């Protein structure tokens, strides 16, 4: 089901947009997006320098007493000390909970550690958690908040591109299982999402580039004008210092918020956000969550799932070419790692998107529009054999 875009499709020139002409909304250093979910609605605030005023923001949201600041060692090195100081200035007691970094630690054992700290410090139902970090920190914190004393509030403060444009928004929380990614979790909306784009400047290049896969995804599934804009601006977006970063973060959040508002618990339309993740999650799991980080796996998934859609007659070769080209220009790989079709299919079957034993994929029909349909193993095997033959031919000819 295509998502209606509020962007004026007539603005297709290559000129740098003026501050008041950026896709129909102001191109400023501060923006707000609302996730509309009745009594669970909340604001996504996007503002450069927000972290410096975190204590003031917490007080304005009537947060008092103890706040568990959940982060990882990498992020703590940059921000934890200053954040704790600004919280104390507003008489808020920070309780740092520093985790080991990486997807390998997105486990029930890590959640148990967070819960142990909360219990030892006598957190109660009026307490709050702050998820300061990337997607792993956000997912673990949200899940811990959802089950501690049957639910306490939490605020997302994402510091990676993947987290800012995707995982911090929408209330998906949870951890991985040895048999698959995100198999254990809950839907539990945050109290707010606070995004400081300046945090992206401390990201390693690999993490920044990986995050671009999720940004590209939004153009493919919902907004052809956004996709065209990304095509033109991708050379600028190879580094997080670009002056258009706030705008691409906001547009991504707008699309995510609109989809979540229409289908909070992923019973139908929200599944379009899984585009690139059916194969992507399988590759992450097969690599033990170490060889590929999330965005890198999704980048491969965007291209390979488009190619698989084309094989099934759902889109033409031009769509695949456009997706492959932008993924490569972002600095991401579009090639499958050396895995057998049997292993990839087996990993896909353990994904939470499987329904009644069927793999449900999201397939682009054109840029800006996708459809959902089941995938048969025989079709996957035939596509896999054909695509591997084509890949070997391309390598030989080059």
NUDO-897455 format. One record per residue (C-alpha): x, y, z; residue number from 0. Coordinates in steps of 0.25 Angstrom, whole numbers, always signed. Example, Ala and Ser with C-alpha at 12.3 -4.5 7.8 and 13.67 -1.06 7.14 Angstrom:
      u      v      w  resi
    +49    -18    +31     0
    +55     -4    +29     1
END
This chain:
      u      v      w  resi
     +0     +0     +0     0
     +7    +13     -4     1
     +9    +24     +6     2
     +4    +38     +2     3
    +15    +48     +2     4
    +13    +62     +6     5
    +25    +66     -3     6
    +23    +74    -15     7
    +27    +65    -26     8
    +29    +77    -35     9
    +42    +81    -28    10
    +51    +72    -36    11
    +63    +82    -39    12
    +77    +80    -34    13
    +78    +93    -27    14
    +81    +93    -13    15
    +68    +96     -6    16
    +67   +110     +1    17
    +64   +109    +16    18
    +49   +111    +14    19
    +48   +101     +2    20
    +53    +88     +7    21
    +42    +78     +2    22
    +31    +86     +8    23
    +36    +88    +22    24
    +46    +98    +28    25
    +61    +93    +27    26
    +65    +98    +41    27
    +73    +92    +52    28
    +61    +89    +60    29
    +48    +81    +56    30
    +37    +73    +63    31
    +29    +61    +58    32
    +17    +55    +65    33
    +15    +41    +66    34
     -1    +40    +68    35
     -5    +29    +76    36
    -17    +34    +84    37
    -13    +34    +99    38
     +1    +28    +95    39
     +4    +40    +86    40
    +18    +46    +87    41
    +27    +56    +81    42
    +40    +54    +73    43
    +49    +66    +76    44
    +60    +68    +66    45
    +70    +79    +71    46
    +84    +82    +70    47
    +90    +84    +84    48
    +79    +77    +91    49
    +88    +68    +99    50
    +94    +80   +106    51
    +80    +84   +112    52
    +76    +70   +115    53
    +73    +73   +130    54
    +65    +85   +126    55
    +57    +76   +116    56
    +55    +65   +127    57
    +49    +76   +137    58
    +40    +82   +126    59
    +34    +68   +124    60
    +32    +67   +139    61
    +43    +56   +141    62
    +47    +55   +156    63
    +55    +47   +165    64
    +64    +35   +159    65
    +66    +34   +145    66
    +73    +21   +139    67
    +83    +26   +128    68
    +85    +13   +120    69
    +96    +14   +110    70
   +108     +6   +105    71
   +123     +8   +107    72
   +126    +15    +94    73
   +115    +26    +96    74
   +118    +28   +111    75
   +132    +32   +107    76
   +126    +44    +99    77
   +114    +48   +107    78
   +111    +41   +120    79
   +118    +51   +130    80
   +113    +64   +124    81
    +98    +58   +123    82
    +99    +54   +138    83
   +104    +67   +142    84
    +93    +75   +135    85
    +83    +65   +141    86
    +88    +68   +155    87
    +87    +83   +153    88
    +72    +81   +152    89
    +71    +72   +164    90
    +70    +59   +156    91
    +78    +47   +161    92
    +85    +40   +150    93
    +87    +25   +151    94
    +97    +21   +140    95
    +95     +7   +134    96
   +107     +5   +125    97
   +106     -7   +115    98
   +116    -15   +106    99
   +114    -10    +92   100
   +109    -18    +80   101
    +97    -26    +75   102
   +104    -39    +82   103
   +100    -33    +96   104
    +85    -30    +92   105
    +81    -42   +100   106
    +72    -46   +112   107
    +84    -46   +121   108
    +87    -31   +118   109
    +72    -28   +121   110
    +74    -35   +134   111
    +86    -27   +137   112
    +78    -14   +135   113
    +67    -19   +144   114
    +77    -23   +155   115
    +81     -9   +155   116
    +67     -3   +156   117
    +63    -12   +167   118
    +76     -9   +175   119
    +74     +5   +174   120
    +59     +4   +177   121
    +53     +9   +165   122
    +38    +10   +165   123
    +27    +12   +156   124
    +29    +27   +156   125
    +43    +25   +151   126
    +48    +27   +137   127
    +59    +21   +128   128
    +67    +29   +118   129
    +72    +21   +106   130
    +85    +28   +102   131
    +91    +21    +90   132
    +88    +13    +77   133
    +78     +3    +74   134
    +83     -8    +83   135
    +82     +2    +95   136
    +69     +7    +91   137
    +63     -7    +89   138
    +69    -13   +102   139
    +64     +0   +110   140
    +50     +0   +105   141
    +48    -15   +108   142
    +54    -14   +122   143
    +44     -2   +124   144
    +32    -10   +119   145
    +34    -21   +129   146
    +40    -14   +141   147
    +28    -14   +151   148
    +19    -16   +139   149
    +24     -3   +132   150
    +31    +10   +135   151
    +33    +21   +126   152
    +46    +23   +117   153
    +51    +33   +107   154
    +59    +30    +95   155
    +71    +39    +92   156
    +77    +32    +80   157
    +92    +35    +76   158
    +93    +27    +63   159
    +87    +29    +50   160
    +80    +16    +50   161
    +74    +19    +63   162
    +70    +33    +60   163
    +62    +30    +47   164
    +57    +16    +51   165
    +58     +8    +64   166
    +56    +19    +74   167
    +42    +22    +67   168
    +30    +13    +68   169
    +31     +6    +81   170
    +38     -7    +77   171
    +46    -13    +88   172
    +53    -26    +91   173
    +65    -35    +89   174
    +71    -45    +80   175
    +70    -60    +82   176
    +81    -70    +77   177
    +71    -75    +66   178
    +67    -61    +61   179
    +67    -46    +63   180
    +57    -39    +71   181
    +49    -51    +75   182
    +47    -47    +89   183
    +41    -33    +92   184
    +28    -24    +93   185
    +22    -12    +87   186
    +24     -1    +97   187
    +24    +13    +93   188
    +34    +23    +99   189
    +30    +36   +106   190
    +38    +44    +96   191
    +49    +43    +86   192
    +60    +54    +87   193
    +69    +55    +75   194
    +82    +63    +75   195
    +88    +62    +61   196
   +101    +67    +66   197
   +103    +53    +72   198
   +105    +47    +58   199
   +118    +55    +57   200
   +125    +45    +67   201
   +120    +33    +59   202
   +130    +24    +53   203
   +129    +25    +38   204
   +125    +10    +37   205
   +113    +13    +46   206
   +109    +26    +39   207
   +109    +19    +25   208
   +101     +7    +30   209
    +90    +16    +35   210
    +88    +22    +21   211
    +82     +9    +17   212
    +70    +12    +26   213
    +69    +26    +21   214
    +69    +20     +6   215
    +58    +10    +10   216
    +48    +21    +13   217
    +49    +27     -1   218
    +47    +13     -7   219
    +35     +9     +1   220
    +28    +22     +2   221
    +33    +35     -5   222
    +39    +35    -19   223
    +43    +50    -17   224
    +51    +47     -5   225
    +58    +36    -12   226
    +61    +45    -24   227
    +66    +56    -14   228
    +75    +45     -8   229
    +80    +41    -21   230
    +85    +55    -24   231
    +90    +58    -10   232
    +97    +45     -7   233
   +111    +50     -9   234
   +108    +61     +2   235
   +103    +50    +11   236
   +115    +42    +11   237
   +119    +49    +24   238
   +110    +53    +36   239
   +115    +68    +35   240
   +105    +71    +24   241
    +96    +83    +26   242
    +84    +74    +21   243
    +85    +64    +32   244
    +74    +69    +40   245
    +65    +70    +28   246
    +67    +55    +25   247
    +65    +51    +39   248
    +52    +58    +40   249
    +47    +53    +27   250
    +50    +39    +31   251
    +43    +41    +45   252
    +31    +47    +38   253
    +29    +34    +29   254
    +32    +25    +41   255
    +22    +33    +50   256
    +11    +32    +39   257
    +13    +17    +37   258
    +13    +14    +52   259
     +1    +23    +55   260
     -7    +15    +44   261
     -3     +1    +49   262
     +4     +2    +63   263
     +5    -13    +65   264
    +10    -17    +51   265
     -3    -25    +48   266
     -3    -20    +33   267
     +3     -7    +28   268
    +14     -5    +37   269
    +21    -17    +31   270
    +25     -9    +19   271
    +36     -4    +29   272
    +42    -18    +28   273
    +47    -16    +14   274
    +61    -20    +13   275
    +60    -27    +26   276
    +56    -41    +22   277
    +69    -44    +15   278
    +76    -34    +24   279
    +73    -40    +37   280
    +76    -54    +32   281
    +90    -49    +28   282
    +92    -43    +42   283
    +89    -56    +49   284
    +97    -64    +40   285
   +109    -55    +43   286
   +107    -56    +58   287
   +104    -41    +58   288
   +119    -38    +57   289
   +122    -39    +42   290
   +111    -29    +37   291
   +105    -18    +45   292
    +90    -16    +44   293
    +90     -5    +33   294
   +100    -12    +25   295
    +91    -25    +25   296
    +79    -16    +21   297
    +87     -9    +10   298
    +89    -23     +4   299
    +75    -27     +7   300
    +69    -14     -1   301
    +76    -19    -13   302
    +75    -34    -13   303
    +60    -33     -9   304
    +58    -23    -21   305
    +65    -33    -30   306
    +56    -44    -24   307
    +43    -35    -27   308
    +48    -33    -41   309
    +50    -49    -42   310
    +36    -50    -38   311
    +31    -40    -48   312
    +27    -30    -38   313
    +36    -18    -43   314
    +45    -16    -55   315
    +60    -16    -56   316
    +60     +0    -55   317
    +55     -1    -41   318
    +66    -11    -37   319
    +77     -3    -44   320
    +73    +10    -37   321
    +73     +3    -23   322
    +86     -4    -26   323
    +93     +9    -31   324
    +88    +18    -19   325
    +93     +7     -9   326
   +106     +6    -15   327
   +108    +21    -16   328
   +105    +22     -1   329
   +117    +13     +1   330
   +109     +0     +4   331
   +111    -13     -1   332
   +100    -19    -10   333
   +106    -33    -11   334
   +102    -45     -3   335
   +112    -52     +6   336
   +116    -66     +2   337
   +105    -74     +8   338
    +96    -85     +3   339
    +82    -83     -1   340
    +78    -94     +9   341
    +85    -86    +21   342
    +79    -73    +17   343
    +65    -79    +16   344
    +66    -86    +29   345
    +70    -73    +36   346
    +59    -65    +29   347
    +49    -76    +35   348
    +53    -72    +49   349
    +50    -57    +46   350
    +38    -51    +54   351
    +32    -47    +40   352
    +29    -62    +37   353
    +14    -64    +38   354
     +8    -78    +38   355
    +21    -84    +33   356
    +21    -75    +22   357
    +32    -64    +19   358
    +25    -51    +17   359
    +33    -41     +8   360
    +32    -27     +5   361
    +34    -25    -10   362
    +36    -12    -18   363
    +27    -10    -30   364
    +33     +4    -33   365
    +41    +14    -25   366
    +31    +20    -15   367
    +22     +7    -14   368
    +23     -7     -9   369
    +14    -19     -7   370
    +14    -30     +3   371
    +14    -45     -2   372
    +18    -58     +3   373
    +31    -65     -3   374
    +32    -79     -7   375
    +44    -87     -4   376
    +45    -92    -19   377
    +44    -78    -24   378
    +55    -73    -15   379
    +64    -85    -19   380
    +62    -82    -34   381
    +65    -67    -32   382
    +77    -70    -23   383
    +83    -80    -33   384
    +81    -70    -45   385
    +86    -58    -37   386
    +99    -65    -33   387
   +101    -69    -47   388
    +99    -55    -52   389
   +109    -50    -40   390
   +120    -60    -44   391
   +118    -55    -59   392
   +120    -41    -55   393
   +132    -43    -47   394
   +138    -51    -59   395
   +135    -41    -69   396
   +141    -30    -60   397
END
